[in-house]
């Protein structure tokens, strides 16, 4: 089993690589080769099989074709320019999120073997004139450049799967919280930083009001769901290979209450409340209530509570507990 992870240097790519290394198998076969690629050389996990870490620009078709000199059985496409950066620089987002995805799918198609492709999309594909609760089958109406680029990637994935060029599975990820590491240019970055930094003794600002609702999932859960997407039969997805992943909805205030239950009152005291109109304009266009029934039917997992996310961050990702 030969696997490629794009965005392999990001937190989710690293989480996935460690999980696959621990598991050792995928789709009933032993993993023989894992390639991680990103704009900078990713960190390689310890694994009982060959792991390669490469720097590559997916917006360059020559670089992508070089990655595919040897074929892959499963491709996890996680690489992207995140929401805030894609909104600020339209051409950059278009080049990486759309053309980079097209380059990758074309290279997978050129293998001629119909590889499994797990595509990390986003709930940002929804918005505008959409119902308050997003159900399966609601039309896509993104209100950001990032969401539009992800929606175009979904259409490519679906059509290439229909044609038999590849075996695609597109997952619309909820906001992942609590992310480890540092804040990035994603508009949703604060949805981790207001918990991550206080849990590590540092102040963090919340740019929205505490009644803002967030559709979210934990890193452990989304990693398990990415692997599950690769394991199940692609035909089970039906005519649309793209689904809303299960998650849960909590307001910022409810998440802070769970933070306090899990870690005491000290971390919440480190949160500041300075509004940011740019962030508000982006995130207030996102939908926060979903009925992800198809995902649940397909066996994808949903989080039971945000308290679990706090506990898992302390166990897995707190800087005092991470290896190295």
N, C-alpha and C positions, 0 to 999 in steps of 0.2 A: 504494500500500500504506500503510494507516493503522494505526499500532501504539500500544498503551497499555501502559505498565509501571507497575503498582502497587508500592509499596515502592521507588520510583525513586530515593529519596535514600539507600538503604542501599548497602552495598558491592557486593552482587550486582547490584542494579538499576543502579548506576553502571557496573560492569564490562560488563553486558549492553548498556547504552546506547552505551558507547564501541565495543563490537564491532559493533553494528548500524550505527553511524555510519561506521565504517571499511569495512564490507561494502557498504552502500548499497542492497542488495536483500534481499528475503525472498520465498520461495516463487515465485521466478522473476519478480518484479515490482520495479520501482524503489520504494524507500521515499519517500513524499511527505510524511508527517507522523508525528512521534513525540511522544507526550505522556508525560511523567514526572510521577507524583503520589505524594505522601507526606504525613505529618502536618505537615511543614515543607517549604517550597519547595525542591525538589532542585536540585543543580547541573546546568546544561545542558552537554552535551558539544558540541564543535565538530562540525558535520555539514554535508553538502552538501544538506540538506533542512530543512524547517521543524521546529524542536524547541520544545515548550512545556513549562514546568515549573510545576506547580500544587500548592498545598496543599489537601488534601482528606481528609476522615475517612470511610473506607469503611464504618464502622459506622452512618453516617447515610444512609438510602436517598435522601433529597432531594439530598444532595451527590453521591452516586453517579450518580443520574439526570442531574444537571447535567453530569457528566463525559461522559455518553453523548449529549449534545445532537447531536453529529455522530458517526456510526457508526464503528466500528473493524473492521478485517479480522482482526487478530491481537491478542490480549490476553495479556500475561505477568503472572500474578497472583503476586507475590512478597511482598506486604505481610502481616505477621503480628506478633502479640505472641509473643516468643520463649519458649522452654521454661521457664526459671526464673521469668520474670515471669508466665506463664500459670499456673504451679503456685502461685505466691504469691498471685495475685489471680484467682480463678476467674471472677468476673463480667467482668473486663476481657478475659480470654482468650476467653470465650464471645462477648462482644460483637464483638470484632474478628475472631477466627479462624473463628468459625462464622457469626454474623450478617453480618459484613462480607463473607465469601465468598458467602453467600446473596444479599446485595444486589448484588454484582458479577455473579453468574451470572444473576440475574433481569434485570438491565439488559442483559446480553449477549443473553439470550433475547428481550427486548422489541424488539431491533433487527429481528428477523425475517429475518436474513441468515445465521444459522448460523456465526458467527465462530469462528475457531480460538482456543481458550483453553488456555494452558499453565499448569498449576497446580503451584506448588512445594509438594509435600507433604514428608514426612519419614519416615525409617526408625523414628522414634518411634511409628509406628502398630503396630509389632511389639513383642511382649513377652509376659510371663506364661507360660502353658503352650505354649510354642513350641519347635520343635526347635533344637538348637544351631546348625545351619546353616539359615538361612532360604532356602527355595526358592520359586520362583514358585507362587502359589496357596495359600500358607499363610494361614490365617485371621488377620485383624487382631485383636490383643488388647493395645491400648495400656495402659500402666501409669502414664501421666501425663495431666493435663488437656490439655496441648498435643497429645500424641499422639491423644487421643480427638477433639479438635476437628479435627485434620487428617484423621482417618479419616472423620468425618462430611462434611467437604468433599469427600473422594474419592467417597463415595456419591452426593452431589448431582451432582458432575461426571459420573459414570458414567451416572446416570439421565437427566440432561438431554441427554447425547450419544445415548443410546438412543432418546430421543424425537425427536431431530433438532433440538432447540432450539439446540444449539451443537456444535462439533467439539472435544471435550475431550481433553487429554493430561495425565495426572497423573504427576509424577516424584517418587519418594521419594528425597530427597537424602540421601546420606551426610553425615557431618560434613565441612564445608568447611574445609580447613586448607592453607595458612596464610592466614587472613583479614587484610586490612590494617586500619588504623584503630585504634580503641580497644576494650577489652573491653566487652561488653554483658551483659545479664541472662540470656543463654542459659546453661543448665547446661553446655553444651559449649564455652563461651567459652575455657576454659583450654587447650583442644586447639589453639588458635592462639596464645594469649598466651605459652605457655611456649616458643614458638619465635620469635614476632614480636618480643617485647620484648628477649630476649637478642641477637637479630640486630641490634638497634638500640642495644645497650649498656646495657640496663636489666634489672633483676631481675624475675623472675616466679615465681609459686608454682604448683606442681602439687598439687592437692588429692586425688589418688588415687595408688595405688602404681604403680611403674614397670612392673608386669606387666599393667596394665589394657590390653585390646585395643581398638583404635579402627577402625571402618569409615569410611574417609575418602576424600576426593577433593580435587583442587586447584582453585583459582578458575578457572584457564584451562580446565580440563577441564569443569567444571560449566557454565561460560558457553557453551562449544561445544555441550554436550549440550542446554541450553535452546533454542538456535537450531535444532539438529537436530530437536528435538521438534516445533517449528513447521513445519519443512520437509517432514517425511515424511507420507505418507497416513494419516489417522486410522484408516481401516479396518484398517490393518496391526496395530493394537493388539489387535484381536479384541474379545471380549465384555467384557473388563475394560480400560478406558482408563488404568488406573493401574499403574505398574511400579516395581520396585526398580531404581534406576540402578546401573550397575556402579561399583565402587570397589575398594579394597584394604584388607586387614586387617594392621595392625602394632601391636605393643605400644608403650607410651610409651617403653620402653627402646630398642626398635628404631628408633623415630623419632628419638630423641636421638642414636643412633649415626649415623643418616643425616645429621642436623644437623652432627655433628662431622666427618664425611667431607666435607661440602660447605662448611663454614665454619670449621673448626678447633675446638680444644677450648675456646676462650674463652667462647662463648655458653652451652655446657652448664654451665659453672661458675656462671652467674648464675641457675640454676634452684633454687628452694627447695622443701621437701617437707613442708608443713604440711597434714595431712589436714583435709577439710571434710565432716562427716557429712551435711549437707544436699545438697551436690553429689553425694556418693557414693550417697546413697539414690536420687537421680534416675537417674544415668548407669549404675549397676550393673543397672538394669532394662532397659537398651537391649541389643539384639542387636548382635553385632560380626562375625558371619560370615554371608556371603550368597553364594548361587550365582545371580547375576543373568543367567541364560541368555537370558531373553526380551529383556532390554535389549541384550545383545550381539548377538542375532539381528537386532534392529532397527537395528543400526549405531551404538549409543551407545558412547562411548569410555570406557576404563578407564585409570587411571594405571599406569605401569610401575614407579614407585619414588617414595618420599618425597624422595629426593635431588632429583628434578625439582622438587618443590614448593618446596624450599629455594632452588634456583637461580632459579625463576620469581619467587619473592617478592623476591629480591635484584634481579632485572631489572625487575620491574613495580611493586612496591609498597613497597619500602624508602623511608622518608620522605625520604632524601637524594637519591632518584632520581625521585620523583613530581613532575609538573609543578606549579608554583605554590608 
